[in-house]
Every structure is written in structure tokens, then in C-alpha cells.
Amino acid sequence: MPVVAHQIEPLSDEQDLAEAVLAAHDGDPLAALRSVIADAEFLHGQLEIASALISPGLARGWKPKFQRVE
């Protein structure tokens, strides 16, 4: 099933990002989760491309991490 991109409106001080994502998907938690996963996969791919194209000199030796460490 294709995931449709949704535009998230700028957040007010009282609203958090999780509520905004859920609202953008009309309260459907499964659709919201699928959208967040699709975004994460897309950004992971972009990070892989950037990592391959950025020279070590430009990044001063910095290497991206592909897994979040808590």
C-alpha cells in the first residue's frame, strides 16, 4: 500500500509533533505510523547518499550514524 505524504502545519506552543502527525492523518494511528516509517526510510536513504558523496575533508572526519543510540 503506497503511503501518501501529508503536509504538517507549523506547531503552536501547545501542540506537540505526535499530535500534529496524528491530526494530519485524521486520527488514524496506523496511517500516521506508516507515514513516519516511510519518512524515516526516505531520510535514511538520503543520509546514505550524502555519506557516499561528502568527502572526509568537507565533514572534517565526521561520519553519519545510521542507527539512533539512546
N, C-alpha and C positions, 0 to 999 in steps of 0.2 A: 504494500500500500504506500503510495507516494505521500511524503509529508509536505504540507503546504506551509510556506514561510508566512509568518504573521508579523505585522508591524506593532511594536510595543510603544505606547505613548510614553513621553517623559514622566518620570515618577514624581509625585508630590512628596512632601516631607512625611506624610502619614502612611504612605503606601510602600510596601516592600516589593522586591523584584518577583518573588514567588507568587504573590497575589496578582501582579500585573501579567505574568505569563499565563496564569490560570484564567484570568479575565479575558485575555486575548484569544483564548480557546473556548470561550463561552462556558467556562466552568467544567470542561471535560478534562479530568486529570490524566487520562490515558493519552489523549491528543497532545496535551501540554508536555508530558514526559517524552513522547515520540519526537516532538519538535526540539526539545532541549537536547536529546540524544543526537538528532540529525545535525544540530548546530555544533555540538562537540566533535562529531566525526568530521564535519567540514573544516572546522578550525584546526583539528589535528592534522589533516592533510595539508592545509596551508602552512602550518608550522614545519612539516617535513620538507615541503618545497623551499621555504625560506632557509631552513637549516642547510639544505644542499647548495643553495645559491650564495649565501653570505660567506664571505671569506673570513678566516680566523682573525686577520688583521683588522677588519672592519669592526668585528664584535669584540676585539681585544681578548680573544681566547674564550669568550662566553659561549657556552653550548646550551641550547634549549633542553628542558626536561619534558619528556613526553608522558610522564605519569605524575600525578599530583601526590605529594608526600605530606602527610599530616603529622 
